[in-house]
Structures are given as structure tokens and as C-alpha cells.
Amino acid sequence: MTDWPVDLRGVTESVVTTLGPNGLWNVAALGLHAGDPVTARTWGDTRTRRNLHRQGDGVVQFVSDAVVFADAALAVREESDPVLDAADAWVEVEVEQVDSGESGDARWEEWELRPVESRVERETVPTTNRGFYAVIEATVAASRLDVPTYDAAELRSRLAYFESVVETCGGEREREAFERVREYADW
């Protein structure tokens, strides 16, 4: 059995690629819930959910580029290769749907993810950049703007705060990523 190429704790944000019916790999964000086994939830009728049902597998990737993450979280992106150039590490996973339900008006499905093959592409010294993490949180808030269960005014307030953090603490890639969040979320 293959192990995860990184240590997981709490909810670890990742990028996942899943093979679509058009032969291209859909790129999306996916929160991994640490445990044995690792689980993840898909929300709504997304390409990721449909591809997981159809194929039963995907490639989870760990990236440190805020622009790549923002694009995965909020844009429709398809690639010919399952592993992104920006992946610091990746793991091919088999998935099994183990639960489903609704939260407000949003339907969710829970998946168990079991590693099949993995590789570390780059070893890096971890750094803590508040701008990067503000971009990650902004993608979560932006993705919920059109969900009736959430207060849109509160989400916009969060987005404004995250924007100020990116402006103060982020570098060029974090600023570019936040511009994409603004564009995708149209706020």
C-alpha cells in the first residue's frame, strides 16, 4: 500500500485532477480531512463529483503557488496531463463514496481516498506567508457567495479583509492570485 507523500493534519487544501468524458483532466480544489482513511467532500453537482463517480480515481496534488490554487478553486480549468507542473508532490488515489447529505440548499458527498501511487517532485523549505493563506481563505469565501445558506454581505466583508492581508503581506503571485479571485467571484 502506498502512503501519502506529505503529512496531513486537520483539513489540508489540495488540488485534484479528475479525468472527464472529453479525455481532459479537470482541475479543482479539494480539502483533505486527515484520518485513516483520508476523506474529502464534494459540494453540488461539480465536474469533480461526476468524474469521481465515473472514474473512481483522481490525482491529488500539493501546490505552493497561490495562482494555481486560485485557478483550481474558482475557474474551469482542464489539462491534458493529470499532474500539474506546479505540483510539489502528488498522489494517485482510488475513491469510494461513503456518505452524502445536504447542508442548507447544498448537496454534498463524502469520499474515502486511498493512495495508489505517489511522488515528491520538489522538496522545499516551508515558509509561512500570510498573503498565501489569505488567498486560500478568500477562495473558500468566494466559492460560497452564490450559496443561499451563507450571508453574502459577511462573505464580502471577509473578502475585503483577505484582500488587505494580501496587499500587506503577499508577494507578486499572491497579488495576482487575489486579482483572479476578484475576477472569478465578480465582487
Secondary structure in CASP SS format (residue, H / E / C, confidence):
PFRMAT SS
TARGET T0000
AUTHOR 0000-0000-0000
METHOD secondary structure of the structure
MODEL  1
M C 1.00
T C 1.00
D C 1.00
W C 1.00
P C 1.00
V C 1.00
D C 1.00
L C 1.00
R C 1.00
G C 1.00
V E 1.00
T E 1.00
E E 1.00
S E 1.00
V E 1.00
V E 1.00
T E 1.00
T E 1.00
L E 1.00
G C 1.00
P C 1.00
N C 1.00
G C 1.00
L C 1.00
W E 1.00
N E 1.00
V E 1.00
A E 1.00
A E 1.00
L E 1.00
G E 1.00
L E 1.00
H E 1.00
A C 1.00
G C 1.00
D C 1.00
P C 1.00
V E 1.00
T E 1.00
A E 1.00
R E 1.00
T E 1.00
W E 1.00
G C 1.00
D C 1.00
T C 1.00
R H 1.00
T H 1.00
R H 1.00
R H 1.00
N H 1.00
L H 1.00
H H 1.00
R H 1.00
Q H 1.00
G C 1.00
D E 1.00
G E 1.00
V E 1.00
V E 1.00
Q E 1.00
F E 1.00
V E 1.00
S C 1.00
D C 1.00
A H 1.00
V H 1.00
V H 1.00
F H 1.00
A H 1.00
D H 1.00
A H 1.00
A H 1.00
L H 1.00
A C 1.00
V C 1.00
R E 1.00
E E 1.00
E E 1.00
S C 1.00
D C 1.00
P C 1.00
V C 1.00
L C 1.00
D C 1.00
A C 1.00
A E 1.00
D E 1.00
A E 1.00
W E 1.00
V E 1.00
E E 1.00
V E 1.00
E E 1.00
V E 1.00
E E 1.00
Q E 1.00
V E 1.00
D E 1.00
S E 1.00
G E 1.00
E E 1.00
S E 1.00
G C 1.00
D C 1.00
A E 1.00
R E 1.00
W E 1.00
E E 1.00
E E 1.00
W E 1.00
E E 1.00
L E 1.00
R E 1.00
P E 1.00
V E 1.00
E E 1.00
S E 1.00
R E 1.00
V E 1.00
E C 1.00
R C 1.00
E C 1.00
T C 1.00
V C 1.00
P C 1.00
T C 1.00
T C 1.00
N C 1.00
R H 1.00
G H 1.00
F H 1.00
Y H 1.00
A H 1.00
V H 1.00
I H 1.00
E H 1.00
A H 1.00
T H 1.00
V H 1.00
A H 1.00
A H 1.00
S H 1.00
R C 1.00
L C 1.00
D C 1.00
V C 1.00
P C 1.00
T C 1.00
Y C 1.00
D C 1.00
A H 1.00
A H 1.00
E H 1.00
L H 1.00
R H 1.00
S H 1.00
R H 1.00
L H 1.00
A H 1.00
Y H 1.00
F H 1.00
E H 1.00
S H 1.00
V H 1.00
V H 1.00
E H 1.00
T H 1.00
C H 1.00
G C 1.00
G C 1.00
E H 1.00
R H 1.00
E H 1.00
R H 1.00
E H 1.00
A H 1.00
F H 1.00
E H 1.00
R H 1.00
V H 1.00
R H 1.00
E H 1.00
Y H 1.00
A H 1.00
D C 1.00
W C 1.00
END
